[in-house]
Amino acid sequence: MTKSLAATGDMQHVTTFCGNCDCGCPELFVDNEAPPERRVVLTDDFGQLVQMSVAQLKVLVADVKSGALDEVVTAVG
């Protein structure tokens, strides 16, 4: 998936969230050609993707850092 996504447009790979297997791990990209509200691209290992703005990513990161999602992860994990 990484190669195909990176090959379509100006996708900059930021990180892979697993990387310990060859299963198509979730990845984070920045699409420099996308409109600002869709610039951040998060893919999953099922071929789906989420597009969001940098502002939305900042809120998500802040929530993760503050522990706001810890309960959710514990409950479903």
C-alpha positions as CSV (number, residue, x, y, z in Angstrom):
1,M,0.0,0.0,0.0
2,T,2.8,2.5,0.8
3,K,4.3,2.3,-2.6
4,S,1.0,2.8,-4.4
5,L,-0.1,5.7,-2.2
6,A,3.3,7.4,-2.3
7,A,3.3,7.1,-6.1
8,T,0.0,8.9,-6.5
9,G,0.8,12.6,-6.2
10,D,3.0,14.3,-3.8
11,M,2.6,12.1,-0.8
12,Q,5.2,12.4,1.9
13,H,5.5,9.4,4.2
14,V,5.7,10.5,7.9
15,T,5.6,7.2,9.9
16,T,4.4,3.6,9.9
17,F,2.6,2.6,13.1
18,C,3.7,-1.0,13.3
19,G,6.4,-1.9,10.8
20,N,7.1,-5.2,12.5
21,C,5.3,-7.2,9.9
22,D,4.4,-7.3,6.2
23,C,0.7,-6.9,6.6
24,G,0.2,-3.3,5.4
25,C,0.4,-1.5,8.7
26,P,-1.3,1.9,9.3
27,E,0.7,4.8,8.0
28,L,0.7,8.6,8.2
29,F,1.3,10.7,5.1
30,V,1.2,14.4,4.2
31,D,-0.4,15.1,0.8
32,N,1.1,18.4,-0.3
33,E,-1.2,18.6,-3.3
34,A,-4.4,18.1,-1.4
35,P,-6.7,21.0,-0.1
36,P,-5.7,22.1,3.4
37,E,-8.7,20.3,5.0
38,R,-7.5,17.0,3.5
39,R,-3.7,17.3,3.7
40,V,-3.0,14.7,6.4
41,V,-3.7,11.1,5.3
42,L,-3.9,8.1,7.7
43,T,-4.2,4.7,6.1
44,D,-5.1,1.4,7.7
45,D,-4.2,-2.2,6.8
46,F,-7.6,-2.7,5.1
47,G,-7.0,-0.2,2.3
48,Q,-9.1,2.5,3.8
49,L,-7.9,6.1,4.5
50,V,-8.8,9.1,6.6
51,Q,-8.0,12.6,5.4
52,M,-7.9,15.5,7.8
53,S,-6.4,19.0,8.2
54,V,-3.2,19.7,10.1
55,A,-5.4,21.5,12.7
56,Q,-7.4,18.3,13.2
57,L,-4.2,16.2,13.5
58,K,-2.9,18.7,16.2
59,V,-6.1,18.1,18.2
60,L,-5.7,14.3,17.9
61,V,-2.1,14.5,19.0
62,A,-2.9,16.7,21.9
63,D,-5.7,14.3,23.0
64,V,-3.3,11.4,22.8
65,K,-0.6,13.2,24.8
66,S,-3.1,14.3,27.5
67,G,-4.3,10.7,28.0
68,A,-7.8,11.5,26.8
69,L,-7.9,8.3,24.7
70,D,-6.4,6.0,27.3
71,E,-9.8,4.7,28.5
72,V,-10.9,4.0,24.9
73,V,-7.7,2.0,24.2
74,T,-8.1,0.0,27.5
75,A,-11.8,-0.7,26.9
76,V,-11.3,-2.0,23.3
77,G,-7.9,-3.5,23.7
